[in-house]
Amino acid sequence: MNNWLHHKTLGLFVKTKGKLSRPMLAGMGHIFMLHRILPFEDREQYTFNKGLAITPSTLQQRIRYFKAQGYRFISMDQLMLELQSSASPRNKFICITLDDGYLDNFTYGLPVFEAEEVPFTLYVTNCFPNETALMWWFTLEEIIQNKDCVYFGNETLVSASPAQKTAVFELLRNKILRLPQRELHRLLPELTSVPIDDWQRPVQSLTASWDTLKKYAIHPLVTIGAHTVNHVSLAGLSDDEVRHEMIRSREEMAEKTGVEVKHFAYPYGGLMDVSYRTMQLAMESGFQSAVLNHPGNVFLAHETSRMALPRYPLGEETSTEELQYITNGIRHFSVNGWRKCIKYA
């Protein structure tokens, strides 16, 4: 769409508070993405990784907000059934999904979901329960917060003030994301002189074990989904490597938990991390659906685009106004225009 026309249309939608956009772009419902669920005190221990967590009280408030708006909370299995129907449901839906496989999803999240009778899908990357993940974002925060100078390769970065610490974290985060992800076990100790044991420590305390996942996999509110073996961006991998990440993650997850694994989340999940070929491989790998980390509402048209389901992040700082922009279709239009489904050449 012409940028000028898009801007004018968006302005009209905002001015009319979504009354014009809602009938056309609100869709059937929305899928939300979370990562961690932590009490306020635990969340406040973080600075740079605080945004990964929502508190149980805020989560409950958001659930009750949607219920008051007449939304139903459904599982990903139920969403597949509704996409297969030829008619939009009378009441719109919400799907709650959580990525990676943090233990706090059960410790602090499950009591909220049980109290509100809300189903949720947990997309687990196998390297979490296998304890092979490098959760470097937590170790990096700890290093920067405790040092006035940080060494990375040949660089010496001053991290004395809060502003400097923030800048250094963002700089190094972007550098690490550009490194070959499968070589981080070798590269991070070389580049930082921080032992590999320090980089691996968070995975032992923050992640759900296979025993925990097996215990809760049969819970009536829980759906276990796959999130690859090693949590690597699938962009740039060969077809065989992508198949391994997808199929092995699904097979091992099924073996360890005893439940069928039908749904998938792309690691990182941005449009740069996924291609049309990736989506084809997800379908060929036996998944019924795959979710992105890209804003958008769900429409009946997604029945033929089930490997590219959009999701919105839901966090502690997500405001009621932001939620209104999502539910009335304004947020969808601002990102996707009139296009309902993500299309790849």
N, C-alpha and C positions, 0 to 999 in steps of 0.2 A: 504494500500500500504506500502511496505517496506520503512522505513524512509530514507534510503540512496538513494533509487530510487526516492522517492518523492523530496528530496532535489536537486538531480541532474536534474530532470525534471523541477523543479521550476527555477533553475538557467538557464537552457536553454531557458525557456520562457522569463525570464527577459533579458537575453543576446540578444535575437532576438526581443526585444521590443514588444512582444505580437503577432508578425506575425504568430507564430505557434499556440499559444493558442486561438487566436480570433476565427478562424473557428470552433473550437470544443467546446469552453467554454464561449463565449460571450453571448450566449443565445438569447432570443427574446428581452430582455430589463432588466430594473432594477427598483426596488422600493426603494425610499429613505425615511428616517425617520427624522423628525424634531420635536422639542418641542416648543420653543419660537422664536419669531421674534421681535427684539428690536433695536432701534436706537443705534448708537455707544456709546453715552453718557450714556444711560440707561444700556446698557450691561456692561459698565466699572464700574458701581456701585457695581457689584458683583465680588467676587474673586473665591470662590469655586463653585458657580453655574453659572459662566460665560459660561461654555461649553454647557449649555442647549440652548443658544440663538445664532441665526445667525442674522446679520444686514440686513435690506431690500436691501441695495446696493449690498452686497455680494450675497444674494439670487438671485437678478436680474442678476448679473454677471454669476452665475452658470447656470441659465436658458438659458441665451444667449450662453454660452459655448456649452451646449448640442444641442441647435438649430443649431449652426454653424457646429456641427458634424453630422447633418442630423437626429437627434432624434425627434420623435413625443411625445408630452405630452398628456397622456390619463387618463381617470378616471378609478377607480376600476371596475365600471360596464363595461366599454369598454374592460378592460383586461379580464374579464370573457368571453366576446364574442370571443375574439381572442384566448383564450385557448381552446374554444370549436371547433374552426376551425382546420382543419387538416394540415394547411400549415403555416409556419412562415411568418410574414409580411415582405415586402421588406425593410421598414425602421424600425429600432428598436425603442422601446418606453421607456419613463420614466414615472413613477407614483410618485407623491409627496404626502406624508402622514404626518400628524401632530398628535402627541399623547397628550392626557389628556384633552384639552379644555381650553387653556389660551386665555384670552381676546385679547392679543396682536396679535394673529393669524389673527383677523379681523381688528384691528386698524392699524397695520403696514404691515401685510402680504397680506391682500386682495387687497389693491391698486396695489401691485406688480403683483399678479396673474391676476388681471384685465388688467393691462397694457400689459402683455405678453400673455394674453388669455390662461392661464394655469389652468386646473382643479386640484383640490386637495381634499383629503379625510381627515376629522377631526375625529379622534377616541376619543370620549368623555367618560370619566369616570363619572358616575352620581353623585358621591360625590363632584365633582367640582360645577356644577350648584345648587346642593342641599345644598352647603356650609357646608358639614359635613366632608370634607377632612382635614386631618392634613398634611399640606405641610411643614413637619418638617425640610426638608433640607434648607429652607429659614430661618426659625427661628433659627436653629442651627448655621448657618453662622453668623447671627446677634449677637447671644449670644457670640460666640467665638471672633468675631471681636471687641466687646466692653468690653471684660473682659480679665484680665491677668491670671485668674484662673477659671477653669470650674469644676463644681462638677457633678459627675455622679455616683449614687449609693454611694458606700463607697470610690470611687476614687476622688482624687484631681489632676487635670491635669493642668500643667502650660502652659499658652497660651500667653506669653508675646511677643515673637518675631514672625515675619512672618513665619519662618520655623516651630516654635512650633504650631502656629495656624493651619497651613496646616496639620501637623501630627495629631493634636487633632481632626480636622474635619474628616479626613479619619478614624481614630480610632473609633470615636463615630458613624460615618455613618455606618460602618460595624457592630457595636454593635446593633444599632437600627434596621438595616435590619434583624438581627437574632432574634429580639424580636417577639412574637406573634402579627402580624399586627393588628388583630382585638381588641387587648387590649391596643393599644398605647394611647388612650384617658386617660386611667388610669395610665399606666406605666410611660409615659414621665413626668408628673408633680411629680410623686413619686420619680423618679430617679434623677431629675434635680432641684426640688423645684421651677421650673418655672411654673406659673399658666397656666391652660389649655387655657385661653383666649389668651395668648400670642402665643401659638402654633397654634391656630385657625385663628389668625388675617390675614395671607396672603391670605386665600381662599376668603376673602370678597373683596379684591381689584385686584387680579390677574386673576380671572377666569371668563369665559363667563357665563352669566345668562341664565336661560331658555328662557327669552324673546329675548335675543340676538341670541341664537341658533335657535329659531323659525323664527326670522326675516331672517336669512341668510340660513336656511335650504332649501329654495326654490330658492336660487341663482343658476343660471345655471352652475357655476363653482364649486359649493360646494356639496360634498357628506358627509353625517353624518354617522359615524360608531360607534359601541359600543366598550367599553373598560372596562367592568364590572361595578358593582355597587360601589364597595369600593376600587378599585385599589389594590387588594391583589394578591400575587403570588398564582396561582391555584395548585401548587405542594403541596401535602399533604392534600388538602381538600377532603372531601367525595364527591361522585358523586352528591348527593343532593345539597351540598353547591356549587359545580361548576355550576350545572344547574341553581341554583338561581342567581348566579353572572352573568351568561350569559343571561338567559331568561328575568330576571327582568330588566337588563340593556337595552336590546333591546326593551322590551315592554314599559317601562317608556319613553325611548328616543322617540319612535314613538308617544306615547300619548302626550308628551310635545311639540314636534316639528311639528307633523302632516305629517311626511314623513316616508316611509318604511325604515327600517334599515336592511341592507343586509350583512354588512361587519364587521369584528371583529378584534381587536388587543389584543393579550395576554399581560397582565400587566408584565412588566419587559421583558418578551418575550425571555429570554435565554433558551438554551436547558435544563437547570435544572428546568425551570419553567413550562415546557410543557411535556406531555407524549402522547403516542399513544391514550390512553383513553381520555385525554383532547381534542384531535383533534376529536375523535368520538363524544364527547359530544357537541363540537362546531357545528358539522354538524347536529346532532340531534336537536340542539337548533334553527335551521332554518337559519343559516348563509350560504352565498354562498362562502365566503372566510374568511381566518384568517391569519394574518401576525405575523411573529416572529421578534425578535430583534437579528438576526443572519445573517452574511454576506452570500451572494450568489446571483447568477443571476437567472432569470426566464426562464424556458424552456417549450416547448410544453408538456413535461412529467408532468408538474405541474397541468395539467387538472385533474389528479387523485391524486394530492397532494395539492389541493386548501386550505386545512386547515393548511398548513405548508409553506406559501410563505415567502421567505427570504427578509430581508431589510438591506440596508446600512445606517448608520448615515450620515447626511449631516450637517456640522457645519461651523462656521466661519473659523476654522483652516484647513478645508479639502483642500488639495493642488490639483493643476492640475495634478501632478504626481499620486496622489492617485486615482483621477478620471480616469486617463488613465489605471491604474492597474485594476480598476473595469470594464471598458468598453472593455478591451481586454481579460478578463477572467483570468488574473493572480491572482487577489485577490480571486476569486472564488476557483481556484485550490489550493492556499496556505492554505485555510481553509477546503475545502471539498474534495480535491483530484479530482478524476474523477467522483465522485458521483454528480449527478445533483440535486436530491431531497433529503430532509431530511427524513431518515427512522428511525422508532422506532420499537423495538422488541415488 
